[in-house]
């Protein structure tokens, strides 16, 4: 079995200081040994762990280390973090995902939908305007008290036809919904218990994931 280790962190740190194709090519074996293969195994273990607890079949995706720089002013070729998403196989982008991000000095885990489709957004607003609004507000408040960070709303104002003083106006300003736990150490993701630790933190956000799964249908 391959796990993420301090060698993974060292590789990402060195990459952040030498973000060039020349350096990467010279260190490709490090990339494979300490990032690519361990990340793939971690993602598969994480999907299996979450699937076991939730009773659903899940698949994992490790996001590319190579950056798409076509429309970016920043032309550095590589990301200096690890991103993993776990979801139901074949599910649409507007269905909730379990997410994990490893950075040099922290681990971020989260659940949510980044952007609702038009149909799901309409349903979301109908739900928030009805009795589900109170349920969701209470759910998010409870998670915030446990240290969760709720993604910021995309809209500056409450969208029409809802009044500006709507009791759940802040929720109506969202065009997607995510919730995160920010851990101030990367160590939770390292070693043989990495997937177990990440899954345990993600499952604390399961009530939000479940609400969004009902919404997406």
Secondary structure, DSSP 8 states (H G I E B T S, - for coil): -----HHHHHHHHHHHHS-SHHHHHHTHHHHIIIIIHHHHHHHHHHHHHHHHHHTS--EEEE--SB---TT-S----B-SSEEEEEE-TT--TTS-EEEEEE-SS-EEEEEEESS--HHHHHHHHHHHHTHHHHHHHHHHHHHHHTT-EE---S-SS--TTS-TT-TTHHHHT-SSEEEEEEES-SGGGSSTTHHHHHHHHHHTTHHHHHHHHHHH-
